[in-house]
């Protein structure tokens, strides 16, 4: 598979003081092109959680938020990355 020469990555996380809710934003961009404005669109992801009780929490994960605005991401020849997707889960701890 294609491995970029360099990648710029940025991560941010926010959680409430009591741990009831929180979220994270992460982004990365491959810096393989030396031509200005020819770089690939960044890959942004967003996640969050809300704790309903001490043992139950709802989780939301969204990956590659900007993918619908592009014509798809090629990683190597004709192989594509998964693209935009959303996952909602419930976590139960006993």
Secondary structure by P-SEA (a helix, b strand, c coil): cccccbbbbbbbbbbcccccccbbbbbbbbcccccccccccbbbbbbbcccccccbbbbbbbccccccccccccccccccccccbbbbbbbbcc
